[in-house]
Amino acid sequence: MMNLLGKQGAPRILSCAAACLLALTLGACSSIPVPNFPGVYKIPIAQGNIITQEMIDQLEPGMTRRQVIYVMGTPLVRDPYNQDRWDYVFNYQPGGEERGQERISLHFENDALTRFEGDFEPAEGAAWYSVSQDTAEASDTDAS
């Protein structure tokens, strides 16, 4: 009987199979984190509305929607079912480091800003600071 692979056919098939197996194995390892090489620049990634403490401090109770847009910019998310709530979200990842997120939700009644909630607190001297202090004192009085 004649050998169809020839004298060196079996080693050639084994080496091809080993190369294919190695390629598949390396392709499956794409979830392994890539090591940080010194001197390689990774760009910072920012998405959404930039939110700063200065912007929050400029917000005042009773501001109209247009005034809020002037201070904060157009909201990233406007709920189609609740037009009285605007959400501002800012995602950032500085140069391959840990990803962070800041958010704030503004609530309106009759086209006037009534409250906000999220990752920021009003600073001393801001218009909302006295409102938040009054609310905290009222809740302390109610609890007594």
DSSP file with accessible surface (Angstrom, degrees, kcal/mol):
  #  RESIDUE AA STRUCTURE BP1 BP2  ACC     N-H-->O    O-->H-N    N-H-->O    O-->H-N    TCO  KAPPA ALPHA  PHI   PSI    X-CA   Y-CA   Z-CA
    1    1 A M              0   0  240      0, 0.0     2,-0.3     0, 0.0     0, 0.0   0.000 360.0 360.0 360.0 142.7    0.0    0.0    0.0
    2    2 A M        -     0   0  163      1,-0.0     2,-0.6     2,-0.0     0, 0.0  -0.659 360.0-123.2 -95.4 138.0    1.2    3.4   -0.9
    3    3 A N        -     0   0  109     -2,-0.3     3,-0.5     1,-0.2     4,-0.1  -0.679  18.1-162.6 -79.2 117.4    1.6    6.2    1.7
    4    4 A L  S    S+     0   0  166     -2,-0.6    -1,-0.2     1,-0.2     3,-0.1   0.753  85.8  54.6 -75.0 -21.8   -0.5    9.2    0.4
    5    5 A L  S    S-     0   0   92      1,-0.2     3,-0.2     2,-0.0    -1,-0.2   0.660 101.7-135.8 -87.5 -13.3    1.3   11.7    2.7
    6    6 A G    >   -     0   0   35     -3,-0.5     3,-0.6     1,-0.2     4,-0.4  -0.268  41.5 -56.2  82.5-175.2    4.8   10.9    1.5
    7    7 A K  T 3  S+     0   0  209      1,-0.2    -1,-0.2     2,-0.1     3,-0.1   0.849 138.1  29.0 -73.3 -33.7    7.8   10.5    3.8
    8    8 A Q  T 3> S+     0   0  140     -3,-0.2     4,-1.2     1,-0.1    -1,-0.2   0.133  90.4 102.3-114.4  20.2    7.5   13.9    5.5
    9    9 A G  H <> S+     0   0   11     -3,-0.6     4,-2.2     2,-0.2     5,-0.2   0.900  76.9  54.0 -70.8 -40.0    3.7   14.5    5.3
   10   10 A A  H  > S+     0   0   54     -4,-0.4     4,-2.4     1,-0.2     5,-0.2   0.943 108.8  46.8 -66.1 -46.7    2.9   13.6    8.9
   11   11 A P  H  > S+     0   0   80      0, 0.0     4,-2.3     0, 0.0    -1,-0.2   0.897 111.9  52.9 -62.3 -35.2    5.3   16.0   10.5
   12   12 A R  H  X S+     0   0  163     -4,-1.2     4,-2.1     2,-0.2    -2,-0.2   0.924 110.2  46.8 -66.1 -41.9    4.1   18.8    8.2
   13   13 A I  H  X S+     0   0   95     -4,-2.2     4,-2.6     1,-0.2     5,-0.2   0.914 112.1  51.2 -67.6 -39.1    0.5   18.2    9.1
   14   14 A L  H  X S+     0   0  123     -4,-2.4     4,-2.4     1,-0.2    -2,-0.2   0.910 110.2  48.4 -65.0 -40.0    1.4   18.1   12.8
   15   15 A S  H  X S+     0   0   70     -4,-2.3     4,-2.3     2,-0.2    -1,-0.2   0.896 112.4  49.1 -68.9 -36.6    3.3   21.4   12.6
   16   16 A C  H  X S+     0   0   74     -4,-2.1     4,-2.4     2,-0.2    -2,-0.2   0.919 112.0  48.7 -65.9 -42.4    0.3   23.1   10.7
   17   17 A A  H  X S+     0   0   54     -4,-2.6     4,-2.4     1,-0.2    -2,-0.2   0.906 111.1  50.1 -64.3 -39.5   -2.1   21.8   13.3
   18   18 A A  H  X S+     0   0   60     -4,-2.4     4,-2.4     2,-0.2    -2,-0.2   0.910 110.4  49.9 -65.5 -40.1    0.1   23.1   16.1
   19   19 A A  H  X S+     0   0   59     -4,-2.3     4,-2.4     2,-0.2    -2,-0.2   0.915 111.8  48.1 -65.3 -41.6    0.4   26.5   14.4
   20   20 A C  H  X S+     0   0   81     -4,-2.4     4,-2.5     2,-0.2     5,-0.2   0.919 111.8  49.8 -63.8 -43.2   -3.4   26.7   14.1
   21   21 A L  H  X S+     0   0  113     -4,-2.4     4,-2.3     2,-0.2    -2,-0.2   0.913 111.1  49.3 -63.4 -41.1   -3.9   25.7   17.7
   22   22 A L  H  X S+     0   0  105     -4,-2.4     4,-2.5     2,-0.2     5,-0.2   0.924 111.0  50.0 -63.8 -43.2   -1.5   28.3   18.8
   23   23 A A  H  X S+     0   0   63     -4,-2.4     4,-2.1     1,-0.2    -2,-0.2   0.915 112.4  46.9 -63.4 -42.6   -3.2   31.0   16.7
   24   24 A L  H  X S+     0   0  128     -4,-2.5     4,-1.6     2,-0.2    -1,-0.2   0.898 111.8  51.2 -65.9 -39.6   -6.6   30.1   18.1
   25   25 A T  H  X S+     0   0   73     -4,-2.3     4,-0.6    -5,-0.2    -2,-0.2   0.930 111.8  45.8 -64.7 -44.5   -5.3   30.0   21.7
   26   26 A L  H >< S+     0   0  117     -4,-2.5     3,-0.6     1,-0.2    -1,-0.2   0.867 110.4  54.5 -67.6 -35.6   -3.7   33.5   21.3
   27   27 A G  H >< S+     0   0   52     -4,-2.1     3,-0.8     1,-0.2    -1,-0.2   0.842 104.7  54.3 -66.2 -31.7   -6.9   34.9   19.7
   28   28 A A  H >< S+     0   0   75     -4,-1.6     3,-0.5     1,-0.2    -1,-0.2   0.667  95.6  70.0 -75.9 -14.0   -8.9   33.7   22.7
   29   29 A C  G X<  +     0   0   50     -3,-0.6     3,-1.6    -4,-0.6    -1,-0.2   0.128  59.6 114.1 -91.2  23.6   -6.7   35.5   25.1
   30   30 A S  G <   +     0   0  108     -3,-0.8    -1,-0.2     1,-0.3    -2,-0.1   0.701  68.4  64.3 -70.3 -15.5   -7.9   39.0   24.0
   31   31 A S  G <  S+     0   0  108     -3,-0.5    -1,-0.3     2,-0.1    -2,-0.1   0.591  76.9 104.5 -82.8  -7.6   -9.4   39.6   27.4
   32   32 A I  S <  S-     0   0  103     -3,-1.6    -3,-0.0     1,-0.1     2,-0.0  -0.564  84.8-108.6 -71.9 129.1   -6.0   39.5   29.0
   33   33 A P        -     0   0  114      0, 0.0    -1,-0.1     0, 0.0    -2,-0.1  -0.329  28.5-118.9 -63.4 141.6   -5.0   43.0   29.9
   34   34 A V        -     0   0  107     -4,-0.1     3,-0.0     1,-0.1    -4,-0.0  -0.628  33.8-111.9 -78.4 132.9   -2.3   44.5   27.8
   35   35 A P        -     0   0   84      0, 0.0     2,-0.7     0, 0.0    -1,-0.1  -0.311  29.9-108.8 -66.1 149.4    0.8   45.4   29.8
   36   36 A N        -     0   0  128     -3,-0.0     3,-0.0     3,-0.0     0, 0.0  -0.725  32.0-151.9 -80.5 117.6    1.6   49.1   30.2
   37   37 A F    >   -     0   0  127     -2,-0.7     3,-1.7     1,-0.1     2,-0.0  -0.756  23.4-109.7 -90.1 133.8    4.7   49.9   28.2
   38   38 A P  T 3  S+     0   0  128      0, 0.0     3,-0.1     0, 0.0    -1,-0.1  -0.361 101.4  20.0 -63.8 137.4    6.8   52.8   29.5
   39   39 A G  T 3  S+     0   0   86      1,-0.3     2,-0.6    -2,-0.0    -3,-0.0   0.392  88.3 127.8  88.0  -3.8    6.7   55.8   27.3
   40   40 A V    <   -     0   0   90     -3,-1.7     2,-0.4     2,-0.0    -1,-0.3  -0.764  53.3-140.1 -89.7 124.1    3.4   54.8   25.5
   41   41 A Y        -     0   0  180     -2,-0.6     2,-0.5    -3,-0.1    54,-0.0  -0.687  13.8-164.9 -86.5 129.9    0.9   57.6   25.6
   42   42 A K        -     0   0   90     -2,-0.4    53,-0.1    53,-0.1    -2,-0.0  -0.975  21.8-125.6-114.1 128.0   -2.7   56.7   26.2
   43   43 A I        -     0   0  115     -2,-0.5    53,-0.4    52,-0.1     2,-0.2  -0.394  21.6-115.7 -73.6 143.8   -5.3   59.4   25.4
   44   44 A P        -     0   0   80      0, 0.0     2,-0.5     0, 0.0    -1,-0.1  -0.587  27.7-145.2 -74.7 141.3   -7.8   60.5   28.1
   45   45 A I  E     +A   93   0A  81     48,-2.2    48,-2.4    -2,-0.2     2,-0.4  -0.945  20.2 177.1-113.8 124.0  -11.4   59.7   27.1
   46   46 A A  E     +A   92   0A  64     -2,-0.5     2,-0.4    46,-0.2    46,-0.2  -0.991   2.0 176.3-126.7 134.2  -14.2   62.1   28.1
   47   47 A Q  E     +A   91   0A 120     44,-3.0    44,-3.0    -2,-0.4     2,-0.2  -0.998  43.6  12.2-137.6 143.7  -17.8   61.7   27.2
   48   48 A G  E    S-A   90   0A  45     -2,-0.4     2,-0.5    42,-0.2    42,-0.2  -0.623 102.8 -19.1  99.1-156.2  -21.0   63.6   28.1
   49   49 A N        -     0   0   28     40,-2.2     2,-0.3    -2,-0.2    -2,-0.1  -0.811  61.5-127.2 -93.8 125.6  -21.4   67.0   29.8
   50   50 A I        -     0   0  108     -2,-0.5     2,-0.5    40,-0.1    -2,-0.1  -0.552  28.2-163.2 -69.6 129.8  -18.5   68.3   31.7
   51   51 A I        -     0   0    6     -2,-0.3     2,-0.3     4,-0.0    21,-0.0  -0.977   9.8-179.8-120.3 124.9  -19.8   69.2   35.2
   52   52 A T     >  -     0   0   47     -2,-0.5     4,-1.7     1,-0.1     3,-0.3  -0.850  39.8-117.3-120.4 162.0  -17.8   71.4   37.5
   53   53 A Q  H  > S+     0   0   61     -2,-0.3     4,-2.5     1,-0.2    70,-0.2   0.865 115.1  59.8 -64.3 -34.4  -18.5   72.7   41.0
   54   54 A E  H  > S+     0   0  125      1,-0.2     4,-1.0     2,-0.2    -1,-0.2   0.886 103.4  51.0 -62.1 -38.3  -18.5   76.3   39.7
   55   55 A M  H >> S+     0   0   34     -3,-0.3     4,-0.7     2,-0.2     3,-0.6   0.926 110.3  48.7 -64.3 -43.5  -21.5   75.3   37.4
   56   56 A I  H >< S+     0   0    0     -4,-1.7     3,-1.0     1,-0.2    -2,-0.2   0.902 108.1  54.5 -63.5 -39.8  -23.4   73.9   40.4
   57   57 A D  H 3< S+     0   0   48     -4,-2.5    70,-0.7     1,-0.2    -1,-0.2   0.736 102.9  57.7 -68.5 -21.7  -22.7   77.0   42.4
   58   58 A Q  H << S+     0   0  105     -4,-1.0    -1,-0.2    -3,-0.6    -2,-0.2   0.665  84.4 101.2 -81.5 -16.9  -24.2   79.2   39.7
   59   59 A L    <<  -     0   0    0     -3,-1.0    69,-0.5    -4,-0.7    68,-0.3  -0.467  53.6-173.3 -69.9 140.2  -27.6   77.3   39.8
   60   60 A E    >   -     0   0  110     -2,-0.1     3,-1.7    67,-0.1    53,-0.2  -0.972  32.1 -96.0-133.2 148.4  -30.3   79.1   41.7
   61   61 A P  T 3  S+     0   0   61      0, 0.0    53,-0.2     0, 0.0    54,-0.0  -0.374 109.9  25.5 -60.8 137.4  -33.8   78.0   42.7
   62   62 A G  T 3  S+     0   0   46     51,-3.2    52,-0.1     1,-0.3    46,-0.0   0.443  82.1 150.2  90.2  -1.1  -36.4   79.3   40.3
   63   63 A M    <   -     0   0   21     -3,-1.7    50,-2.5    50,-0.2    -1,-0.3  -0.370  45.4-120.4 -63.3 145.5  -34.1   79.5   37.2
   64   64 A T     >  -     0   0   50     48,-0.2     4,-2.2     1,-0.1     5,-0.2  -0.342  25.3-104.9 -78.4 168.9  -35.8   78.9   33.9
   65   65 A R  H  > S+     0   0   48     46,-0.5     4,-2.5     1,-0.2     5,-0.2   0.880 121.8  53.6 -62.0 -38.8  -34.8   76.1   31.5
   66   66 A R  H  > S+     0   0  214      2,-0.2     4,-2.0     1,-0.2    -1,-0.2   0.892 108.2  49.5 -65.2 -38.5  -33.0   78.6   29.3
   67   67 A Q  H  > S+     0   0   97      2,-0.2     4,-1.8     1,-0.2    -1,-0.2   0.899 110.4  50.7 -66.2 -38.7  -31.0   80.0   32.2
   68   68 A V  H  X>S+     0   0    0     -4,-2.2     4,-3.6     2,-0.2     5,-0.6   0.921 109.0  50.9 -65.2 -42.5  -30.0   76.4   33.2
   69   69 A I  H  X5S+     0   0   56     -4,-2.5     4,-1.9     1,-0.2    -1,-0.2   0.899 107.6  54.4 -62.2 -36.3  -28.9   75.6   29.6
   70   70 A Y  H  <5S+     0   0  208     -4,-2.0    -1,-0.2    -5,-0.2    -2,-0.2   0.911 118.6  33.9 -63.1 -39.5  -26.8   78.8   29.6
   71   71 A V  H  <5S+     0   0   21     -4,-1.8    -2,-0.2    -5,-0.1    -1,-0.2   0.930 135.2  21.5 -80.9 -48.3  -25.0   77.6   32.8
   72   72 A M  H  <5S-     0   0    8     -4,-3.6    -3,-0.2     1,-0.2    -2,-0.2   0.651  99.3-128.1 -99.2 -20.0  -24.9   73.9   32.3
   73   73 A G     << -     0   0   27     -4,-1.9    -1,-0.2    -5,-0.6    -2,-0.1  -0.301  54.3 -31.7  91.4 177.3  -25.3   73.3   28.6
   74   74 A T  S    S-     0   0   89      1,-0.1    -5,-0.0    -2,-0.1     2,-0.0  -0.510  75.6-109.2 -70.9 134.0  -27.8   71.1   26.9
   75   75 A P        -     0   0   10      0, 0.0    13,-0.2     0, 0.0     3,-0.1  -0.310  13.3-137.9 -66.5 147.1  -28.6   68.0   29.0
   76   76 A L  S    S+     0   0   93     11,-0.7     2,-0.5     1,-0.2    12,-0.2   0.886  90.4  33.3 -69.2 -39.3  -27.2   64.7   27.8
   77   77 A V  E     -B   87   0A  65     10,-2.1    10,-2.3     2,-0.0     2,-0.5  -0.977  60.0-179.2-126.9 124.6  -30.5   62.8   28.7
   78   78 A R  E     -B   86   0A 113     -2,-0.5     8,-0.1     8,-0.2     5,-0.1  -0.983  29.2-132.8-118.5 115.9  -34.0   64.2   28.5
   79   79 A D    >   -     0   0   55      6,-0.9     3,-0.5    -2,-0.5     6,-0.2  -0.530   7.6-151.2 -69.3 120.3  -36.6   61.7   29.6
   80   80 A P  T 3  S+     0   0   92      0, 0.0     3,-0.2     0, 0.0    -1,-0.2   0.756  96.7  46.7 -67.1 -19.5  -39.4   61.7   26.9
   81   81 A Y  T 3  S+     0   0  213      1,-0.3     2,-0.3     2,-0.0    -2,-0.1   0.623 119.0  38.5 -95.4 -17.2  -41.9   60.7   29.6
   82   82 A N    X   +     0   0   67     -3,-0.5     3,-1.4     3,-0.1    -3,-0.4  -0.762  60.8 176.3-134.9  90.3  -40.8   63.2   32.3
   83   83 A Q  T 3  S+     0   0  102     -2,-0.3    -1,-0.1     1,-0.3    -2,-0.0   0.584  75.1  70.6 -71.2  -9.1  -39.9   66.5   30.7
   84   84 A D  T 3  S+     0   0   66     23,-0.1    24,-2.8     1,-0.0     2,-0.4   0.292  88.8  71.3 -93.1  11.1  -39.4   68.0   34.1
   85   85 A R  E <   - C   0 107A  76     -3,-1.4    -6,-0.9    22,-0.2     2,-0.4  -0.990  57.8-174.5-130.2 127.4  -36.2   66.1   34.8
   86   86 A W  E     -BC  78 106A   7     20,-2.6    20,-3.0    -2,-0.4     2,-0.5  -0.968   9.5-155.8-118.4 136.8  -32.9   66.7   33.0
   87   87 A D  E     -BC  77 105A  24    -10,-2.3   -10,-2.1    -2,-0.4   -11,-0.7  -0.943   4.9-166.6-115.8 130.0  -29.8   64.4   33.6
   88   88 A Y  E     - C   0 104A   1     16,-3.0    16,-2.2    -2,-0.5     2,-0.4  -0.965  12.9-178.5-112.1 126.3  -26.2   65.5   33.0
   89   89 A V  E     - C   0 103A  23     -2,-0.5   -40,-2.2    14,-0.2     2,-0.4  -0.986   9.9-171.4-129.7 135.5  -23.7   62.7   32.9
   90   90 A F  E     -AC  48 102A  26     12,-3.0    12,-2.5    -2,-0.4     2,-0.4  -0.977   3.2-173.0-130.2 117.4  -19.9   62.9   32.5
   91   91 A N  E     +AC  47 101A  26    -44,-3.0   -44,-3.0    -2,-0.4     2,-0.3  -0.912  11.1 174.0-106.2 138.1  -17.7   59.8   32.0
   92   92 A Y  E     -AC  46 100A  81      8,-2.3     8,-3.1    -2,-0.4   -46,-0.2  -0.994  21.5-175.1-145.7 147.9  -14.0   60.1   31.9
   93   93 A Q  E     -A   45   0A  66    -48,-2.4   -48,-2.2    -2,-0.3     2,-0.6  -0.809  22.0-147.3-141.8  97.6  -11.0   57.8   31.8
   94   94 A P    >   -     0   0   49      0, 0.0     3,-2.2     0, 0.0   -51,-0.1  -0.557  67.7 -39.0 -74.2 112.5   -7.7   59.6   32.2
   95   95 A G  T 3  S-     0   0   31     -2,-0.6   -53,-0.1     1,-0.3   -52,-0.1   0.759 118.5 -43.5  46.2  48.8   -4.9   57.9   30.1
   96   96 A G  T 3  S+     0   0   44     -3,-0.5    -1,-0.3   -53,-0.4     3,-0.1   0.518 109.0 123.4  81.9   4.3   -5.8   54.2   30.7
   97   97 A E  S <  S-     0   0  131     -3,-2.2    -1,-0.2     1,-0.2     2,-0.1  -0.063  74.4 -47.6 -83.3-167.7   -6.5   54.6   34.4
   98   98 A E        -     0   0  168      1,-0.1     2,-0.2    -3,-0.1    -1,-0.2  -0.363  62.4-117.0 -65.3 138.2   -9.7   53.8   36.3
   99   99 A R        -     0   0  150     -6,-0.2     2,-0.3    -3,-0.1    -6,-0.2  -0.550  33.6-167.8 -79.7 139.9  -12.9   55.1   34.6
  100  100 A G  E     -C   92   0A  16     -8,-3.1    -8,-2.3    -2,-0.2     2,-0.3  -0.836   7.7-160.3-125.0 163.8  -15.0   57.6   36.6
  101  101 A Q  E     -C   91   0A 103     -2,-0.3     2,-0.4   -10,-0.2   -10,-0.2  -0.997   4.9-171.1-146.7 138.9  -18.4   59.1   36.3
  102  102 A E  E     +C   90   0A  50    -12,-2.5   -12,-3.0    -2,-0.3     2,-0.3  -0.978  14.8 176.5-125.2 143.6  -20.2   62.2   37.6
  103  103 A R  E     -C   89   0A  89     -2,-0.4    16,-2.7   -14,-0.2     2,-0.3  -0.989  13.3-176.8-146.1 155.6  -23.9   62.8   37.3
  104  104 A I  E     -CD  88 118A   0    -16,-2.2   -16,-3.0    -2,-0.3     2,-0.5  -0.980  11.9-153.1-150.3 140.5  -26.5   65.3   38.3
  105  105 A S  E     -CD  87 117A   0     12,-3.3    12,-2.2    -2,-0.3     2,-0.4  -0.975   9.4-157.9-116.7 129.3  -30.3   65.4   37.8
  106  106 A L  E     -CD  86 116A   0    -20,-3.0   -20,-2.6    -2,-0.5     2,-0.4  -0.880   5.8-155.9-107.5 138.6  -32.2   68.7   37.7
  107  107 A H  E     -CD  85 115A  20      8,-2.8     7,-3.0    -2,-0.4     8,-1.4  -0.942   8.4-167.1-119.5 136.0  -35.9   68.8   38.5
  108  108 A F  E     - D   0 113A   4    -24,-2.8     2,-0.4    -2,-0.4     5,-0.2  -0.854  10.9-169.3-119.3 151.6  -38.3   71.5   37.2
  109  109 A E  E >  S- D   0 112A 123      3,-2.5     3,-1.2    -2,-0.3    -2,-0.0  -0.968  81.5  -9.7-138.0 125.6  -41.8   72.5   38.1
  110  110 A N  T 3  S-     0   0  159     -2,-0.4     3,-0.1     1,-0.3    -1,-0.1   0.916 130.1 -54.9  53.0  46.1  -43.7   75.0   35.9
  111  111 A D  T 3  S+     0   0   78      1,-0.2   -46,-0.5   -47,-0.1     2,-0.4   0.671 116.7 113.0  64.9  19.5  -40.5   75.8   33.9
  112  112 A A  E <  S-D  109   0A  30     -3,-1.2    -3,-2.5   -48,-0.2     2,-0.3  -0.974  73.5-114.5-124.0 137.5  -38.6   76.7   37.1
  113  113 A L  E     +D  108   0A   2    -50,-2.5   -51,-3.2    -2,-0.4    -5,-0.3  -0.506  38.2 169.0 -69.2 124.2  -35.7   74.8   38.7
  114  114 A T  E     -     0   0A  48     -7,-3.0     2,-0.3     1,-0.4    -6,-0.2   0.739  56.0 -17.4-109.6 -33.9  -36.8   73.4   42.0
  115  115 A R  E     -D  107   0A 118     -8,-1.4    -8,-2.8     2,-0.0    -1,-0.4  -0.987  49.1-150.1-163.4 166.3  -34.1   71.0   43.1
  116  116 A F  E     -D  106   0A  32     -2,-0.3     2,-0.3   -10,-0.2   -10,-0.2  -0.977   9.6-173.1-142.8 157.2  -31.1   68.9   42.0
  117  117 A E  E     +D  105   0A  74    -12,-2.2   -12,-3.3    -2,-0.3     2,-0.3  -0.983  33.5  78.4-146.7 152.6  -29.5   65.7   43.1
  118  118 A G  E    S-D  104   0A  26     -2,-0.3   -14,-0.2   -14,-0.2    -2,-0.0  -0.999  88.9 -25.1 151.1-147.1  -26.4   63.8   42.3
  119  119 A D  S    S+     0   0   94    -16,-2.7     2,-0.3    -2,-0.3   -15,-0.1   0.378 108.6  75.2 -86.8   2.7  -22.7   63.7   42.9
  120  120 A F        -     0   0   24    -17,-0.2    -2,-0.1   -68,-0.0   -68,-0.0  -0.900  56.8-161.3-120.3 147.9  -22.3   67.4   43.8
  121  121 A E        -     0   0  138     -2,-0.3     2,-0.1    -4,-0.1   -64,-0.1  -0.937  35.3-101.5-118.8 146.7  -23.3   69.5   46.8
  122  122 A P        -     0   0   14      0, 0.0     2,-0.1     0, 0.0     3,-0.1  -0.414  38.2-125.1 -68.5 142.9  -23.6   73.3   46.8
  123  123 A A    >   -     0   0   35    -70,-0.2     3,-2.0     1,-0.1     6,-0.3  -0.390  38.3 -79.4 -81.6 162.2  -20.7   75.2   48.2
  124  124 A E  T 3  S+     0   0  160      1,-0.3    -1,-0.1    -2,-0.1     3,-0.1  -0.391 120.7  27.9 -60.4 138.0  -21.0   77.7   51.0
  125  125 A G  T 3  S+     0   0   80      1,-0.4    -1,-0.3    -3,-0.1     2,-0.1   0.222  92.2 122.1  92.9 -14.9  -22.2   81.0   49.6
  126  126 A A  S X> S-     0   0   12     -3,-2.0     4,-0.9     1,-0.1     3,-0.8  -0.447  74.7-116.0 -77.8 155.4  -24.1   79.4   46.7
  127  127 A A  H 3> S+     0   0   36    -70,-0.7     4,-0.9   -68,-0.3     3,-0.3   0.876 115.5  50.5 -60.9 -35.9  -27.8   80.0   46.4
  128  128 A W  H 3> S+     0   0   13    -69,-0.5     4,-2.9   -72,-0.2     5,-0.3   0.711  94.0  75.4 -76.4 -18.4  -28.6   76.4   47.0
  129  129 A Y  H <> S+     0   0   71     -3,-0.8     4,-2.2    -6,-0.3    -1,-0.2   0.946  97.9  43.6 -61.5 -45.9  -26.5   76.2   50.1
  130  130 A S  H  X S+     0   0   64     -4,-0.9     4,-2.4    -3,-0.3    -1,-0.2   0.892 114.1  51.8 -67.7 -35.5  -29.0   78.1   52.2
  131  131 A V  H  X S+     0   0   52     -4,-0.9     4,-2.2     2,-0.2    -2,-0.2   0.940 111.4  46.2 -65.8 -43.9  -31.9   76.0   50.8
  132  132 A S  H  X S+     0   0   37     -4,-2.9     4,-2.2     1,-0.2    -2,-0.2   0.877 112.5  50.9 -68.9 -33.2  -30.1   72.7   51.5
  133  133 A Q  H  X S+     0   0   74     -4,-2.2     4,-2.4    -5,-0.3    -1,-0.2   0.912 110.1  49.4 -68.6 -40.6  -29.3   73.9   55.1
  134  134 A D  H  X S+     0   0   96     -4,-2.4     4,-2.3     2,-0.2    -2,-0.2   0.910 111.7  49.2 -63.5 -41.1  -32.9   74.9   55.7
  135  135 A T  H  X S+     0   0   90     -4,-2.2     4,-2.2     2,-0.2    -2,-0.2   0.913 111.4  49.1 -64.8 -40.9  -34.1   71.5   54.4
  136  136 A A  H  X S+     0   0   41     -4,-2.2     4,-2.0     2,-0.2    -2,-0.2   0.912 112.0  48.3 -66.2 -40.8  -31.6   69.7   56.7
  137  137 A E  H  X S+     0   0  113     -4,-2.4     4,-2.3     1,-0.2    -1,-0.2   0.901 110.5  51.8 -66.4 -38.4  -32.7   71.7   59.7
  138  138 A A  H  X S+     0   0   47     -4,-2.3     4,-2.3     1,-0.2    -2,-0.2   0.911 110.1  48.2 -66.1 -39.7  -36.4   71.1   59.0
  139  139 A S  H  X S+     0   0   63     -4,-2.2     4,-1.6     2,-0.2    -1,-0.2   0.869 110.8  51.5 -69.5 -32.5  -35.8   67.3   58.7
  140  140 A D  H  X S+     0   0  106     -4,-2.0     4,-1.0     2,-0.2    -2,-0.2   0.904 110.8  48.5 -67.5 -38.0  -33.8   67.4   62.0
  141  141 A T  H  < S+     0   0   99     -4,-2.3     3,-0.4     1,-0.2    -2,-0.2   0.907 110.7  50.7 -67.9 -39.9  -36.7   69.3   63.7
  142  142 A D  H  < S+     0   0  136     -4,-2.3    -1,-0.2     1,-0.2    -2,-0.2   0.837 107.4  54.0 -65.7 -33.6  -39.2   66.7   62.3
  143  143 A A  H  <        0   0   89     -4,-1.6    -1,-0.2    -5,-0.2    -2,-0.2   0.753 360.0 360.0 -73.6 -23.5  -37.2   63.8   63.6
  144  144 A S     <        0   0  136     -4,-1.0    -3,-0.0    -3,-0.4    -4,-0.0  -0.134 360.0 360.0 -74.3 360.0  -37.1   65.3   67.2
